[in-house]
Amino acid sequence: MKPLESATTALQKADAPLHEPPAKPSEKAIKAARDFEAIMVRHMLESMQKTTEINGKSHANNGYQSMATEALADSIAKGGGLGLADLIAHTLESEMARGKR
């Protein structure tokens, strides 16, 4: 093999990705990831809600505040969430693929 050909071949190999890009997650993984993110957002908002309480009493009616927190969490999740669902879905999919080997 000529030096120029071997250098070209080496460069082509160097340009090749080290590993295959992750496959698109399954619908099941995406749903699980979105559900998990919605639960996490809801817990985060509930924790934030507790910081508005003074002497154990909330400034707003607890029932309405709880419903508002739930509605806000659902809206955040439906609007794309915090961006964690995609990362979680890809991780789930790669872990499931790794387990099949």
N, C-alpha and C positions, 0 to 999 in steps of 0.2 A: 504494500500500500504506500502511496506517495505521501510525503509529509503534509502537503496541503490538504489532501483528502482526509487524513487522520485528524488534522486540526479541525476541519469542518464537521466531521462526525462527532468529535468531542464537544464542540460548541452546540450542536443540535441536541446532544444528550443533556448538556447543562441547562438548556432552555426548557427541557421537558419538566413537567411538574413532578415533585417528589412523590406525591400520592394523588390518587384520583379525587376529584372534587366530590363533596358529599352529594348523595342522591337526594332528590326531592323527597321530603318526609311524607309518609302516608297520611291519609285523612284521619286515621285513628290517632296517630302521634300528634298531629296538629290540634285536634279537638282536646286531647288530654293536656297539651301544653297551654292552650287558651283557658281551659277550665282551671288549671293550676294557677295561672297568672291572675285570673279573676278572683280566686280565693285569696291570693297573696295581697292584691290591691285592696280587697275588702278588709282584711286584717290590718293593713297599714292605715287605712282611713279610720277604722274603729279606734286604733291607738291614738291617732291624731285627735279624734273626737274627745277622748278622755282628758286631753290636756285643756279642754275648755271648761271642765268642771271645777267649781269652787266649793270647798267644804262638802264634797260628795253630791252636790246638787248641780244639775246642768242648767245653763241659761235658757235653753230651749226645751220644749216638750220632748221627753225621751223617745216616745213613739214616733213622732214626726222626724226627729233627728236620725233615728235608726233607719227609717225608710229612706230618708234623703241620702244617707251614707251608702245604703245598698244600691239605690238608683245611680248615684255617682260612680260607684265601683263598676256597675254593669255598663254604664256609658263609656267609661275609660276603656274597659275591656273590648267593647264593640267597636270603638274608634281606633283600634290598633294596639291598645294597651300601652305598656311601657317599653315594648320592643323585646321583651324577654321571651315571649311565646315562640318566636321563630328560632331563637337560640336553643331553647329547651327542646323544641320539636326536632331540630337537627341532631342534638345530642342524643335524644331518645332513639332516633332512627339509627345513628351510628352504633350505639350500644346494642341495639337489637340485632344489627347486622354482625357485630363482633361476636355476639352470643351464638349465632348460627354457624359459625366456623368450626 
